[in-house]
């Protein structure tokens, strides 16, 4: 874990950092050829970490864990541990690319379909010409191919690796192979490549500010998303409610 303030939400150490404060160690790590694994959590992932020990361990292997979801920020505030701001994984990806455009970062794009991956690389080369794409690969592979993939990534010698896969696959890959690849900065960006390539639309700013990005996703993909969010949002609400009750009882006892 990168030194600095953290707050603990259900045992998860979330870095109390602004976007600018995250970008500083990213650049420092690249310049010093160090190692930095970035993880993000939202309501669904926090809930699933409660049910999946392997996912929990993989997320906790990150050096920085950021609050991607507004509900996570709200929960921390309700529990008396406010965060300075929300740091969405997709926004951090774009900011790293902006910084890479200025400083000449070497970037590897790993994940999504072949078509989406190609479009993302095209967009990076058009909009961030100072950032050099040194390799790319889609996110469809068998477990036995992982070692070979990590060797390919290591040979490309990137400064930044974006891993665009759904949880728990990306967390498992980063936890298992991240440091062994020798890539200074690894950032799991989930479905961000789909947004960047124009396959899916991100929620409008008003929905984001209201903390309703999850509801917008349900609206856009109801068949795929409604059950997922119903289960995880209910579990997260129960976890938060239980913690608030326990804190109230402890205060009352004292």
N, C-alpha and C positions, 0 to 999 in steps of 0.2 A: 504493500500500500504506500502510495506517495505521501510524504509527510505533509501534514496540514490538518485542518479541522475536519472531523467526520461526525456524523450523527448516526445513531443505530436505530434502524426500523426492523423490528422482529429479528434482531440479531444480525442484520445486514449493514455493514459499514458503508454508508453513502457519503461520498466526498462533498463537503460543503464548499463548493467552488463555483465561480462564475465561468462563463464561456472563456473570457480572456485569461482567467487563471488556469484553465485547462490547456489552452494553446501554448502557454509559456513552457511547461514541462515537455510538451510534445516537441517543440523546437529544440529545447535543451537536450532531450534524449537523442534526437537525430544527430545533432552536432557532436555529441559525446559518444555516439555509437553505443548507447546503453540499451535498455529494454523496458518497454512500457506497454502493458496490456490494458485496454480500456473496455470496460463493461458498462452496460446501461440496464436499468430496471424500470418496468412499468407495472401496473396493477396485475396484469396477467402473469408476468414473470415472477413477481413476488409471491403470488398465490401458488403458482406451480412449483416454486422452490420449496414451499412448505410440504408439498406432496412428493417431490422428487429429490432425493438426497444427492444423486449424482449431479443433477442440474445445479443444485445449491453449491456443492463443492466446486464445480467448474466456474460458476459466477464469482465465488469468493476467491478464486485464484487470480482475479484481476488486480492490477495495481491501483486503478481508479475505478470506482463504481459510481455512476452518475444517475440522477433522477431524470429519466426520460419522460415520465408521465406526470401530468398536473396533479392527479390524485395522490401520487406518491409525495409530492411537495406539500399538498394539503394535509395528508396524514402526519407528516413530520411536524408541521405547524401545530396541529391539534394535540400532539403528544409533547409539545413544549420544546421541540428541537427544530427550529425553523432553518430552512435552506435559503441561501441568497437568491437563487433563481433556478428555474428548470433548464436543463441542458439536453435538448433532444439529440439523439444519436445522428439523425439525418442532418440537422443544422451543424453539428460538429464536423461531419464529413465535408460539408461545403466549406466551412471555415478552414479546415486543414488544407483543402485544395486551394483556397485563396492564399493561404500562407505559403503553400508549396509553389504556387505560381510566382511568388516573390523571391523565394529562396532556392528554387530548383530541386524540390523534393523528387525522388524517384518513387513511383507509385505502382503497385500491383493490384489488379482488380480480380477478386476471386468470388464467384458465386453467381446466382441467378441462371437463367437459360442462356444458351449460346447467343441468341438474337439480342436479348436484353444486354448481355455483357458487351457485345460489340457496340451497341448504341451508346452505352455509358462511356466506353473508351473514346468513341468519336466525339462525344460532347466534352469530355475532359480536354482532349487535344484542341478543340475549337475554343473553349471558353477559358482554359487555364494552360495556355501554351508553355508557360515557364515550368510547369510540372511535367516531368517526363514519365510517360507510361512505359514501364520496362517489361511488363508481362500481364497476361490475363488468362483466366480459365473459367469455364462455367462451373456451377455448383453441383453437378450430377456425377457421382462417382461411387464406386464400391469401396467398402472398408479396406480391402486389400490394396487399393490404389493410393491410399493416403500417404504412405512413406515416399512413393515416387513423386507425388505432387509436392510434398514439402521440399524434396531435393530440387525440383524445378524452380520453386519459389526462391530457395536459398541461392541458386545459381544466378537468378535474375538480379540479386542484390538490391532489393528495394529498400527505401527508407520507411515507407508506409505500406501496410497491407490492409485493404478493406475486405472484410469477410461478409458477403451478402447472402446469408442463409437464415432460415427460420430457427428459432430455439427448439430443442436443445442442441441441434446439430452444430451451429456455429460456436457455441460455448464449449462443447466437447472438443471440437477441432482446435480451438485456440488454447484451451487448457492443456491439451495433450502435446501439441506440436509448436506452440508459439515461440517459446524461447529457443527451442532446438533449431528453428529456421534462421535465427540470427537477424530477424527483421526488427529494427529499433521500435517501431510503433505498430501495434496490431489493434484495429478497431472493428468490432462487430457491428455492422450497419443494417442487418436484417433485410427488410424489404425496400431499403432506400434506393437500390438500383432500379427497381420497378418504377418508382416515382421519377427518378432522374431520366429514365428512358421514355417517360410519358405513358407507360402502360397503365398505371393507376394514378389517381389524382389525390393529392394531399388535401386535408381538410382546410377550408378557408380560414383566414386569420382569426375571424370572430369566433369560430368553433374552437380553434386552438386556445385562444385567450380564456374561453369559458371552460376549458378542460374537457371538451366533448369530442376530441378527435376519435375516440373509440366509437362513439355513437355515429359519427359520420361514416366510419368504416362499415358499421352495421347497415346503415342506410344504403351504402354503395354495393355491399356484398352480403345481403341478408341471409341467404342460404348457408354461406360458409362461416359467417361471423357471429350470428346471434347466439348460438348455443355456447360457443367459446367464451364470449363475454358474459353471458348469463351466469355460467358456472364460476368463472374466475372473479368477476365483480362481486358475486354473492359471498364467495369465500374470503375475499379481501375485506369486505365490509364486516364480516363476522370476526375476522382477526383484529381489525381496528376496534370494533365495539368491545370485544373481550379485553383488549389492552386498556381501553379507557375505563372500563368498569373496575379492573384490577387496580389501576392507579387511584381511582376514587376511593376504593375500599382501603387502600394503604394510607391515604391521606386522612380518611375518617378515623382509622385506628390510631393514628398518631396524634 
